[in-house]
Amino acid sequence: MKTTLEELLAFRTVVDAGSVTAAAEQLGQTVSGISRALKRLEDKLDTSLLSRTTRRLSLTDEGQAFLARARAILSAVDEAEEQVAARRHQPAGRLRINAASPFMLNVVAPMAADFRQRYPQIELELNTNDLVIDLLEEDTDVAIRIGTLRDSTLHARALGASRLRVLASPSYLKTHGRPRSVDQLAERHALLGFAQPESLNHWPLRGPHGDRLRIAPALRASSGETLRRLALEGAGIVCLADFLTEDDRRRGDLVQVLARETVEVLQPIHAVFYRNTQLSSRISCFLDFLAERIASLPWSVGRA
């Protein structure tokens, strides 16, 4: 008896969702139905694909090998269905987007409703990760990356750029005073920085040290959104991209410091993806939509 697409989909979804219950909810099926599909699949293959305990599921070696083939088969079916839909000028299928949480919250998420209205047959899946991910391992179609690209195996499309500024809240400056020089900044003030990568703690401030000041953060965080919130609460001075602070600066909740000493640094914004052939229509229309919207935003510099 041959393996069915239903069984492959159940297997992939259980792995991605982390449990049979979560997979059943995602697929709109019963827990017992998903469990039966997994059992049928394992019976047909005459092997165990998942190790089950009371607390977690994990892939066996055979399951790990089979998952890669299952993903390829399901992806091929998605592509075939999409090509048919594309003939009707209706891009369709699931589109998995990954971005750091600040960019997702401030840029991508506000656009999602308009994108869905324009392309109702595309099923968006928005995931966040503040570290660089492997697109294949995370089963991601498009990742948005801020800064210089280092992975030459990826295809990339430039979407624009965002300036870096050194900022503080009025309440912090009222309490601690406004730094009048880069030396004062380093010696007298609480600086907020990133846990990683360390390169984000090199601020675009000119001085005897050159055009970049390497700071020693008094407080570190893994996410720019966390650092933004800390700065708004008056915890210290921060260096963040305009896409994250545009509304705060417009309202006066964060103000720029040491503007004269600031070197213009533009953080490039790219969409990256694994495609060795022509872009699928759902990815292409998303990239066009995102580039169009980013170009219209007040903080955006340059365009795709």
Buried (B, 14 or more C-beta within 10 A) or exposed (E): EEBEEBBBBBBBBBBBBEBBEBBBBEBEBEBEBBBBBBEBBBEEBEBEBBEEEEEEBEBBEBBEEBBEEBBEBBBEBBBEEBEEBBEEEBBBBBBBBBBBBBBBBBBBBEBEEEBEEEBEEBEBEBBBBBEBBEBEEEBBBBBBBBBEEEEEEBEBBBBBBBBBBBBBBEEBBEEBEBBEEBEEBBEEBBBBBBBEEEEBBBBBBBBEEEBBBEBEBEBBBBBBBBBBEBBBEBBBBBBBBBBBBBEBBEEEBBBEBBEEBBEEBBBBBBBBBBEEEEBBBBBBBBBEBBBEBBBEBEBBBBEB
